[in-house]
Amino acid sequence: MPGLRSDWGDQESYILRYYDQAGLMVRLDAENWMKCGTEFFAGRRHASVVLTRDFSDWSTMPDLSDTAEIWWRAVRKKDSIETRCSIDGQNFTSVKGILCLE
């Protein structure tokens, strides 16, 4: 996963050895959570969002790039969270994701 970094340093080699995904997670409890990020399946990189509240809903779309860094953002708006991704860290695209926090 070229260019995979985090605020905690370069995690690329560790993540490539053990996982097929990387991203963010917001967790209220074991039954209410959201995760978003880049996932590898079917031979391609995808933007992926999983929302869980009573049941899980998994949404995907082709990632913004097959090789470039992707920025992810979870934005809280009142009692919900929206997920967004960006190829340049400046212009973010809404990906799916509303998790009500009530």
Secondary structure, DSSP 4 states (H G I P E B T S, - for coil): -TT--BTTB--HHHHHHH-SEEEEEEEEETTEEEEEEEEEETTEEEEEEEEEESSEEEEEEE-S-SSS--EEEEEEETTEEEEEEESSSSS-EE-S------
